[in-house]
Amino acid sequence: MASSSIPPTMRAWSYKGRGQPADVLKLTSDFTTPSPSNLGPNDVLVRIEYTALTPSASTLISVLPNWIHTLPAVPELVFSGRIAALGSNVATVRPGLTKDDPVFGGTTTQLYLKGHGALADYCPCPAEQVVVKPEDISFRDAAALAGNGVTAVEILEALALKKGDKILINGGSGATGTMLVQCARAIVGESGSVVATCSEGNSEMVKRIGADETIDYRKHDPLHEYLAKEHSETRFDAIADTVGIQDLYAHSPEYLHENGRFVNIGAMHVQSGLHSLFGYIWSQCVNLLWPKILGGTPRWYKMVTATPNQSTLSRSGELAEKGLLTPVIDSEWEMEDVLEVGSSTVISLLI
Ligand SMILES: NC(=O)c1ccc[n+]([C@@H]2O[C@H](COP(=O)([O-])OP(=O)(O)OC[C@H]3O[C@@H](n4cnc5c(N)ncnc54)[C@H](OP(=O)(O)O)[C@@H]3O)[C@@H](O)[C@H]2O)c1
Protein backbone atom coordinates (compact mmCIF):
# COMPACT_ATOMS: atom_id res chain seq x y z
CA MET A 1 0.00 0.00 0.00
CA ALA A 2 1.75 3.14 -1.17
CA SER A 3 1.72 6.35 0.82
CA SER A 4 1.69 9.76 -0.87
CA SER A 5 3.38 11.42 2.14
CA ILE A 6 6.69 9.62 1.60
CA PRO A 7 9.18 11.90 -0.15
CA PRO A 8 11.10 10.51 -3.17
CA THR A 9 14.46 11.39 -1.57
CA MET A 10 15.62 11.32 2.04
CA ARG A 11 18.55 12.01 4.34
CA ALA A 12 20.88 9.03 4.68
CA TRP A 13 24.41 8.23 5.72
CA SER A 14 25.92 5.90 3.14
CA TYR A 15 29.25 4.58 1.88
CA LYS A 16 30.41 3.71 -1.61
CA GLY A 17 33.20 1.33 -0.64
CA ARG A 18 34.93 -0.45 2.24
CA GLY A 19 36.99 1.67 4.65
CA GLN A 20 37.09 3.32 8.04
CA PRO A 21 33.64 4.84 8.80
CA ALA A 22 35.11 8.33 9.31
CA ASP A 23 36.68 8.20 5.83
CA VAL A 24 33.90 6.62 3.79
CA LEU A 25 30.59 7.63 5.37
CA LYS A 26 28.84 10.60 3.76
CA LEU A 27 25.54 12.27 4.64
CA THR A 28 23.31 13.21 1.70
CA SER A 29 19.83 14.64 1.61
CA ASP A 30 19.00 13.35 -1.88
CA PHE A 31 19.33 9.61 -1.27
CA THR A 32 16.54 7.71 -3.04
CA THR A 33 13.86 6.71 -0.52
CA PRO A 34 13.02 2.97 -0.64
CA SER A 35 9.85 2.99 -2.71
CA PRO A 36 6.64 1.68 -1.06
CA SER A 37 5.70 0.12 -4.40
CA ASN A 38 8.93 -1.94 -4.37
CA LEU A 39 8.39 -3.26 -0.84
CA GLY A 40 8.47 -7.03 -0.44
CA PRO A 41 4.92 -8.37 0.17
CA ASN A 42 5.75 -9.16 3.81
CA ASP A 43 7.83 -6.02 4.44
CA VAL A 44 7.07 -2.64 5.96
CA LEU A 45 8.73 0.73 5.45
CA VAL A 46 9.59 2.45 8.73
CA ARG A 47 10.05 6.20 9.20
CA ILE A 48 13.00 6.21 11.59
CA GLU A 49 12.86 8.07 14.90
CA TYR A 50 16.02 6.67 16.53
CA THR A 51 18.83 4.36 15.43
CA ALA A 52 21.19 2.67 17.86
CA LEU A 53 24.79 3.11 16.71
CA THR A 54 26.66 -0.16 17.11
CA PRO A 55 30.26 -1.43 16.89
CA SER A 56 28.99 -4.12 14.48
CA ALA A 57 28.14 -1.46 11.87
CA SER A 58 31.68 -0.08 11.93
CA THR A 59 33.04 -3.61 11.61
CA LEU A 60 30.85 -4.33 8.57
CA ILE A 61 31.81 -1.05 6.87
CA SER A 62 35.50 -1.79 7.31
CA VAL A 63 35.59 -5.53 6.48
CA LEU A 64 32.85 -6.34 3.92
CA PRO A 65 34.26 -6.57 0.38
CA ASN A 66 32.60 -4.15 -2.05
CA TRP A 67 31.41 -6.91 -4.39
CA ILE A 68 29.34 -8.56 -1.67
CA HIS A 69 26.70 -5.84 -1.43
CA THR A 70 24.87 -3.09 -3.29
CA LEU A 71 26.61 0.27 -3.03
CA PRO A 72 26.04 2.94 -1.90
CA ALA A 73 24.92 1.20 1.27
CA VAL A 74 23.26 2.63 4.38
CA PRO A 75 24.67 1.21 7.67
CA GLU A 76 23.01 0.13 10.94
CA LEU A 77 20.21 -2.37 11.46
CA VAL A 78 18.10 -1.50 14.51
CA PHE A 79 15.69 1.36 15.07
CA SER A 80 12.51 2.75 16.50
CA GLY A 81 10.02 4.64 14.35
CA ARG A 82 6.59 4.63 12.76
CA ILE A 83 5.17 2.46 10.02
CA ALA A 84 5.14 4.54 6.82
CA ALA A 85 3.93 1.89 4.36
CA LEU A 86 2.99 -1.80 4.34
CA GLY A 87 3.65 -4.54 1.77
CA SER A 88 0.70 -6.23 0.05
CA ASN A 89 0.66 -9.31 2.35
CA VAL A 90 1.38 -7.67 5.71
CA ALA A 91 -2.31 -7.73 6.71
CA THR A 92 -2.03 -11.56 6.56
CA VAL A 93 1.34 -12.09 8.25
CA ARG A 94 0.94 -9.31 10.84
CA PRO A 95 -2.80 -8.61 11.21
CA GLY A 96 -3.46 -5.41 13.11
CA LEU A 97 -0.24 -3.63 12.12
CA THR A 98 -1.22 -0.31 10.53
CA LYS A 99 0.29 2.84 9.12
CA ASP A 100 1.72 5.23 11.74
CA ASP A 101 1.96 2.50 14.41
CA PRO A 102 4.94 3.23 16.70
CA VAL A 103 7.33 0.28 16.41
CA PHE A 104 10.82 -0.92 17.22
CA GLY A 105 12.81 -3.64 15.52
CA GLY A 106 15.54 -4.30 13.01
CA THR A 107 16.10 -4.97 9.36
CA THR A 108 17.76 -8.08 7.92
CA THR A 109 21.23 -8.82 6.63
CA GLN A 110 19.66 -9.56 3.22
CA LEU A 111 18.14 -6.07 3.00
CA TYR A 112 21.39 -4.59 4.32
CA LEU A 113 23.28 -6.34 1.51
CA LYS A 114 20.86 -4.68 -0.91
CA GLY A 115 21.97 -1.30 0.43
CA HIS A 116 19.22 -0.65 3.01
CA GLY A 117 20.03 0.36 6.58
CA ALA A 118 18.63 2.30 9.53
CA LEU A 119 20.93 5.34 9.46
CA ALA A 120 18.45 7.14 7.23
CA ASP A 121 15.01 8.70 7.35
CA TYR A 122 13.32 5.52 6.07
CA CYS A 123 14.24 1.83 6.23
CA PRO A 124 12.46 -1.29 4.91
CA CYS A 125 12.30 -4.45 7.01
CA PRO A 126 10.18 -7.60 7.35
CA ALA A 127 6.93 -7.01 9.25
CA GLU A 128 7.94 -10.03 11.38
CA GLN A 129 10.90 -8.02 12.69
CA VAL A 130 9.01 -5.14 14.27
CA VAL A 131 6.66 -4.99 17.26
CA VAL A 132 4.47 -2.15 18.46
CA LYS A 133 6.31 -0.07 21.06
CA PRO A 134 4.84 -0.18 24.56
CA GLU A 135 3.35 3.21 25.41
CA ASP A 136 5.53 3.73 28.48
CA ILE A 137 8.77 3.14 26.59
CA SER A 138 10.23 6.11 24.72
CA PHE A 139 11.36 5.87 21.09
CA ARG A 140 14.88 6.52 22.40
CA ASP A 141 14.89 3.53 24.76
CA ALA A 142 13.04 1.37 22.24
CA ALA A 143 15.89 1.66 19.70
CA ALA A 144 18.33 0.40 22.34
CA LEU A 145 15.97 -2.44 23.29
CA ALA A 146 15.71 -3.51 19.64
CA GLY A 147 19.46 -4.11 19.45
CA ASN A 148 21.25 -4.75 22.72
CA GLY A 149 18.03 -5.57 24.61
CA VAL A 150 17.28 -8.38 22.17
CA THR A 151 20.92 -9.53 22.38
CA ALA A 152 20.74 -9.65 26.18
CA VAL A 153 17.48 -11.63 26.04
CA GLU A 154 19.05 -14.23 23.72
CA ILE A 155 22.21 -14.52 25.80
CA LEU A 156 20.24 -15.04 29.01
CA GLU A 157 18.09 -17.71 27.38
CA ALA A 158 21.22 -19.55 26.20
CA LEU A 159 22.84 -19.31 29.64
CA ALA A 160 19.76 -20.74 31.40
CA LEU A 161 20.61 -18.72 34.53
CA LYS A 162 18.78 -19.45 37.75
CA LYS A 163 18.48 -18.12 41.27
CA GLY A 164 21.71 -18.41 43.25
CA ASP A 165 24.00 -18.68 40.19
CA LYS A 166 27.32 -16.88 39.87
CA ILE A 167 27.85 -15.18 36.50
CA LEU A 168 30.74 -13.34 34.86
CA ILE A 169 29.88 -10.66 32.28
CA ASN A 170 32.89 -9.61 30.24
CA GLY A 171 32.29 -6.05 29.02
CA GLY A 172 29.74 -5.22 31.75
CA SER A 173 29.81 -1.48 31.05
CA GLY A 174 28.93 -1.78 27.34
CA ALA A 175 25.60 -1.42 25.60
CA THR A 176 24.94 -5.16 25.83
CA GLY A 177 26.78 -5.64 29.12
CA THR A 178 24.71 -3.06 31.02
CA MET A 179 21.51 -4.81 29.91
CA LEU A 180 22.94 -8.19 30.95
CA VAL A 181 24.06 -6.98 34.37
CA GLN A 182 20.54 -5.72 35.18
CA CYS A 183 18.72 -8.86 34.01
CA ALA A 184 21.28 -11.25 35.52
CA ARG A 185 20.92 -9.49 38.88
CA ALA A 186 17.14 -9.94 38.75
CA ILE A 187 17.45 -13.64 37.86
CA VAL A 188 20.21 -14.78 40.25
CA GLY A 189 18.75 -12.75 43.12
CA GLU A 190 20.53 -11.76 46.29
CA SER A 191 21.80 -15.31 46.86
CA GLY A 192 23.58 -15.24 43.50
CA SER A 193 26.57 -13.23 42.36
CA VAL A 194 27.17 -10.94 39.36
CA VAL A 195 30.79 -10.18 38.47
CA ALA A 196 31.49 -7.83 35.55
CA THR A 197 34.59 -6.50 33.82
CA CYS A 198 34.91 -2.85 32.80
CA SER A 199 37.40 -0.03 32.99
CA GLU A 200 37.87 1.68 36.33
CA GLY A 201 35.86 4.78 35.41
CA ASN A 202 32.75 2.69 34.77
CA SER A 203 32.96 0.56 37.91
CA GLU A 204 30.59 2.65 40.01
CA MET A 205 27.91 2.70 37.30
CA VAL A 206 28.16 -1.08 36.76
CA LYS A 207 27.81 -1.71 40.51
CA ARG A 208 24.87 0.68 40.67
CA ILE A 209 22.94 -1.30 38.05
CA GLY A 210 23.52 -4.64 39.77
CA ALA A 211 27.08 -6.01 39.83
CA ASP A 212 28.49 -7.26 43.16
CA GLU A 213 32.05 -6.99 41.94
CA THR A 214 33.83 -5.35 39.00
CA ILE A 215 37.20 -6.27 37.53
CA ASP A 216 39.28 -3.61 35.78
CA TYR A 217 40.35 -5.49 32.62
CA ARG A 218 43.15 -2.99 31.97
CA LYS A 219 44.71 -3.63 35.38
CA HIS A 220 44.23 -7.41 35.27
CA ASP A 221 45.59 -8.32 31.88
CA PRO A 222 45.44 -11.15 30.91
CA LEU A 223 42.02 -11.51 32.47
CA HIS A 224 42.02 -15.32 32.45
CA GLU A 225 45.07 -15.42 34.75
CA TYR A 226 43.37 -13.13 37.26
CA LEU A 227 40.18 -15.21 37.14
CA ALA A 228 42.12 -18.46 37.62
CA LYS A 229 43.71 -16.93 40.72
CA GLU A 230 40.64 -15.28 42.26
CA HIS A 231 37.69 -17.37 41.08
CA SER A 232 38.91 -20.97 40.89
CA GLU A 233 37.57 -22.00 44.29
CA THR A 234 34.04 -20.69 43.77
CA ARG A 235 33.71 -21.04 40.03
CA PHE A 236 31.19 -19.37 37.75
CA ASP A 237 28.01 -21.10 36.62
CA ALA A 238 27.87 -18.98 33.48
CA ILE A 239 30.05 -16.61 31.48
CA ALA A 240 28.80 -14.06 28.93
CA ASP A 241 31.59 -12.60 26.83
CA THR A 242 30.47 -9.44 25.02
CA VAL A 243 34.03 -8.60 23.99
CA GLY A 244 35.09 -11.83 22.30
CA ILE A 245 38.36 -12.82 23.97
CA GLN A 246 39.36 -16.27 22.77
CA ASP A 247 41.63 -16.93 25.78
CA LEU A 248 38.72 -16.33 28.15
CA TYR A 249 36.99 -19.41 26.73
CA ALA A 250 40.15 -21.46 26.16
CA HIS A 251 41.08 -21.12 29.88
CA SER A 252 37.50 -21.29 31.19
CA PRO A 253 37.84 -24.75 32.85
CA GLU A 254 40.00 -22.97 35.45
CA TYR A 255 37.08 -20.78 36.62
CA LEU A 256 33.87 -22.15 35.01
CA HIS A 257 32.02 -25.16 36.50
CA GLU A 258 32.14 -28.39 34.55
CA ASN A 259 28.46 -27.97 33.66
CA GLY A 260 28.77 -24.21 33.27
CA ARG A 261 27.76 -22.40 30.09
CA PHE A 262 29.84 -19.97 28.03
CA VAL A 263 28.14 -17.62 25.57
CA ASN A 264 30.07 -15.33 23.26
CA ILE A 265 28.73 -12.46 21.14
CA GLY A 266 31.72 -10.19 20.89
CA ALA A 267 33.85 -9.35 17.91
CA MET A 268 35.49 -6.24 19.30
CA HIS A 269 38.87 -7.22 17.86
CA VAL A 270 37.59 -7.70 14.33
CA GLN A 271 38.33 -4.27 12.95
CA SER A 272 41.07 -4.31 10.42
CA GLY A 273 40.22 -6.29 7.33
CA LEU A 274 39.33 -9.71 6.07
CA HIS A 275 42.25 -11.58 7.69
CA SER A 276 40.95 -10.49 11.09
CA LEU A 277 37.42 -11.60 10.16
CA PHE A 278 38.63 -15.01 8.97
CA GLY A 279 40.70 -15.42 12.16
CA TYR A 280 37.56 -14.76 14.17
CA ILE A 281 35.46 -17.23 12.14
CA TRP A 282 38.20 -19.87 12.54
CA SER A 283 38.20 -19.45 16.34
CA GLN A 284 34.40 -19.91 16.38
CA CYS A 285 34.72 -23.12 14.35
CA VAL A 286 37.39 -24.44 16.72
CA ASN A 287 35.31 -23.59 19.80
CA LEU A 288 32.21 -25.27 18.39
CA LEU A 289 33.65 -28.25 16.54
CA TRP A 290 37.07 -29.26 17.85
CA PRO A 291 36.57 -32.58 19.70
CA LYS A 292 37.26 -32.49 23.44
CA ILE A 293 39.37 -35.67 23.22
CA LEU A 294 41.71 -33.85 20.81
CA GLY A 295 42.22 -30.90 23.15
CA GLY A 296 39.02 -28.90 22.58
CA THR A 297 37.93 -26.80 25.58
CA PRO A 298 35.73 -29.05 27.75
CA ARG A 299 33.00 -26.48 28.36
CA TRP A 300 29.58 -25.86 26.74
CA TYR A 301 29.91 -23.03 24.19
CA LYS A 302 27.51 -20.98 22.09
CA MET A 303 28.01 -18.05 19.75
CA VAL A 304 24.82 -15.99 19.85
CA THR A 305 23.81 -13.97 16.82
CA ALA A 306 20.89 -11.88 17.97
CA THR A 307 17.79 -11.64 15.77
CA PRO A 308 15.03 -9.15 16.40
CA ASN A 309 11.78 -11.09 15.96
CA GLN A 310 8.32 -11.11 17.53
CA SER A 311 9.45 -13.15 20.50
CA THR A 312 12.77 -11.46 21.35
CA LEU A 313 11.48 -7.91 20.76
CA SER A 314 8.37 -8.50 22.87
CA ARG A 315 10.45 -10.06 25.64
CA SER A 316 12.87 -7.12 25.77
CA GLY A 317 9.89 -4.70 25.77
CA GLU A 318 8.25 -6.63 28.63
CA LEU A 319 11.44 -6.60 30.71
CA ALA A 320 11.72 -2.85 30.16
CA GLU A 321 8.08 -2.31 31.16
CA LYS A 322 8.68 -4.28 34.36
CA GLY A 323 11.68 -2.06 35.13
CA LEU A 324 14.14 -4.97 34.85
CA LEU A 325 15.85 -3.61 31.74
CA THR A 326 16.67 0.08 31.45
CA PRO A 327 18.92 1.03 28.55
CA VAL A 328 22.03 2.87 29.75
CA ILE A 329 22.41 5.57 27.10
CA ASP A 330 25.54 7.67 27.29
CA SER A 331 24.74 10.16 24.60
CA GLU A 332 22.25 11.20 21.98
CA TRP A 333 23.19 12.78 18.67
CA GLU A 334 21.55 14.61 15.82
CA MET A 335 21.69 12.94 12.43
CA GLU A 336 24.27 15.43 11.14
CA ASP A 337 26.72 14.68 13.98
CA VAL A 338 27.16 10.92 13.56
CA LEU A 339 30.86 11.18 12.68
CA GLU A 340 31.55 12.97 15.97
CA VAL A 341 30.30 10.01 18.02
CA GLY A 342 33.70 8.25 17.96
CA SER A 343 34.18 5.30 20.28
CA SER A 344 31.44 5.86 22.76
CA THR A 345 31.40 3.41 25.66
CA VAL A 346 27.76 2.59 26.14
CA ILE A 347 25.34 3.49 23.41
CA SER A 348 24.64 6.42 21.20
CA LEU A 349 21.51 7.20 19.33
CA LEU A 350 20.54 9.18 16.34
CA ILE A 351 17.47 11.36 16.12
N1 LIG B 1 26.39 -11.40 18.15
C1 LIG B 1 25.47 -10.45 18.24
O1 LIG B 1 24.30 -10.64 17.92
C2 LIG B 1 25.90 -9.10 18.75
C3 LIG B 1 24.93 -8.17 19.18
C4 LIG B 1 25.38 -6.95 19.71
C5 LIG B 1 26.75 -6.70 19.77
N2 LIG B 1 27.63 -7.62 19.29
C6 LIG B 1 29.08 -7.40 19.38
O2 LIG B 1 29.41 -7.40 20.77
C7 LIG B 1 30.49 -6.52 21.01
C8 LIG B 1 30.09 -5.53 22.09
O3 LIG B 1 29.02 -4.71 21.64
P1 LIG B 1 28.48 -3.53 22.55
O4 LIG B 1 27.51 -2.78 21.71
O5 LIG B 1 28.05 -4.05 23.87
O6 LIG B 1 29.84 -2.68 22.70
P2 LIG B 1 30.19 -1.39 23.59
O7 LIG B 1 28.98 -0.71 24.03
O8 LIG B 1 31.22 -0.63 22.83
O9 LIG B 1 30.89 -2.04 24.90
C9 LIG B 1 32.15 -2.59 24.90
C10 LIG B 1 32.47 -3.17 26.26
O10 LIG B 1 33.72 -3.87 26.20
C11 LIG B 1 34.61 -3.35 27.17
N3 LIG B 1 35.95 -3.51 26.59
C12 LIG B 1 36.50 -2.82 25.58
N4 LIG B 1 37.73 -3.33 25.30
C13 LIG B 1 37.92 -4.37 26.14
C14 LIG B 1 38.98 -5.29 26.36
N5 LIG B 1 40.11 -5.24 25.64
N6 LIG B 1 38.82 -6.24 27.33
C15 LIG B 1 37.69 -6.29 28.08
N7 LIG B 1 36.66 -5.45 27.91
C16 LIG B 1 36.78 -4.50 26.96
C17 LIG B 1 34.15 -1.94 27.44
O11 LIG B 1 34.57 -1.53 28.73
P3 LIG B 1 34.84 0.02 29.13
O12 LIG B 1 34.00 0.87 28.21
O13 LIG B 1 34.42 0.12 30.56
O14 LIG B 1 36.29 0.26 28.91
C18 LIG B 1 32.64 -2.13 27.36
O15 LIG B 1 32.17 -2.71 28.56
C19 LIG B 1 30.82 -5.90 19.65
O16 LIG B 1 31.86 -6.65 19.07
C20 LIG B 1 29.55 -6.06 18.85
O17 LIG B 1 29.82 -6.11 17.47
C21 LIG B 1 27.24 -8.81 18.80
The ligand as a Tripos MOL2 file, in Angstrom:
@<TRIPOS>MOLECULE
LIG
   48    52     1     0     0
SMALL
NO_CHARGES

@<TRIPOS>ATOM
      1 N1         26.3880  -11.4010   18.1510 N.am      1 LIG1
      2 C1         25.4730  -10.4490   18.2400 C.2       1 LIG1
      3 O1         24.2990  -10.6360   17.9210 O.2       1 LIG1
      4 C2         25.9010   -9.1030   18.7450 C.ar      1 LIG1
      5 C3         24.9320   -8.1680   19.1770 C.ar      1 LIG1
      6 C4         25.3790   -6.9540   19.7120 C.ar      1 LIG1
      7 C5         26.7500   -6.7000   19.7700 C.ar      1 LIG1
      8 N2         27.6320   -7.6170   19.2930 N.ar      1 LIG1
      9 C6         29.0830   -7.4010   19.3780 C.3       1 LIG1
     10 O2         29.4050   -7.3980   20.7700 O.3       1 LIG1
     11 C7         30.4890   -6.5190   21.0070 C.3       1 LIG1
     12 C8         30.0870   -5.5270   22.0920 C.3       1 LIG1
     13 O3         29.0210   -4.7070   21.6390 O.3       1 LIG1
     14 P1         28.4760   -3.5290   22.5460 P.3       1 LIG1
     15 O4         27.5050   -2.7770   21.7100 O.co2     1 LIG1
     16 O5         28.0450   -4.0470   23.8660 O.co2     1 LIG1
     17 O6         29.8430   -2.6780   22.6980 O.3       1 LIG1
     18 P2         30.1940   -1.3920   23.5890 P.3       1 LIG1
     19 O7         28.9800   -0.7060   24.0290 O.co2     1 LIG1
     20 O8         31.2220   -0.6290   22.8300 O.co2     1 LIG1
     21 O9         30.8900   -2.0370   24.8990 O.3       1 LIG1
     22 C9         32.1530   -2.5890   24.8950 C.3       1 LIG1
     23 C10        32.4680   -3.1710   26.2630 C.3       1 LIG1
     24 O10        33.7170   -3.8680   26.2010 O.3       1 LIG1
     25 C11        34.6110   -3.3520   27.1710 C.3       1 LIG1
     26 N3         35.9460   -3.5090   26.5870 N.ar      1 LIG1
     27 C12        36.4980   -2.8220   25.5800 C.ar      1 LIG1
     28 N4         37.7290   -3.3300   25.2960 N.ar      1 LIG1
     29 C13        37.9220   -4.3690   26.1440 C.ar      1 LIG1
     30 C14        38.9780   -5.2880   26.3640 C.ar      1 LIG1
     31 N5         40.1100   -5.2400   25.6410 N.pl3     1 LIG1
     32 N6         38.8220   -6.2370   27.3290 N.ar      1 LIG1
     33 C15        37.6880   -6.2940   28.0790 C.ar      1 LIG1
     34 N7         36.6560   -5.4490   27.9110 N.ar      1 LIG1
     35 C16        36.7820   -4.4990   26.9570 C.ar      1 LIG1
     36 C17        34.1540   -1.9370   27.4370 C.3       1 LIG1
     37 O11        34.5680   -1.5300   28.7260 O.3       1 LIG1
     38 P3         34.8400    0.0240   29.1280 P.3       1 LIG1
     39 O12        33.9970    0.8740   28.2120 O.co2     1 LIG1
     40 O13        34.4250    0.1210   30.5580 O.co2     1 LIG1
     41 O14        36.2920    0.2550   28.9070 O.co2     1 LIG1
     42 C18        32.6440   -2.1310   27.3590 C.3       1 LIG1
     43 O15        32.1700   -2.7110   28.5570 O.3       1 LIG1
     44 C19        30.8250   -5.8980   19.6480 C.3       1 LIG1
     45 O16        31.8550   -6.6490   19.0740 O.3       1 LIG1
     46 C20        29.5550   -6.0600   18.8530 C.3       1 LIG1
     47 O17        29.8250   -6.1080   17.4690 O.3       1 LIG1
     48 C21        27.2370   -8.8110   18.7980 C.ar      1 LIG1
@<TRIPOS>BOND
     1     1     2 1
     2     2     3 2
     3     2     4 1
     4     4     5 ar
     5     4    48 ar
     6     5     6 ar
     7     6     7 ar
     8     7     8 ar
     9     8     9 1
    10     8    48 ar
    11     9    10 1
    12     9    46 1
    13    10    11 1
    14    11    12 1
    15    11    44 1
    16    12    13 1
    17    13    14 1
    18    14    15 2
    19    14    16 1
    20    14    17 1
    21    17    18 1
    22    18    19 2
    23    18    20 1
    24    18    21 1
    25    21    22 1
    26    22    23 1
    27    23    24 1
    28    23    42 1
    29    24    25 1
    30    25    26 1
    31    25    36 1
    32    26    27 ar
    33    26    35 ar
    34    27    28 ar
    35    28    29 ar
    36    29    30 ar
    37    29    35 ar
    38    30    31 1
    39    30    32 ar
    40    32    33 ar
    41    33    34 ar
    42    34    35 ar
    43    36    37 1
    44    36    42 1
    45    37    38 1
    46    38    39 2
    47    38    40 1
    48    38    41 1
    49    42    43 1
    50    44    45 1
    51    44    46 1
    52    46    47 1
@<TRIPOS>SUBSTRUCTURE
     1 LIG1         1 GROUP 0 **** ****
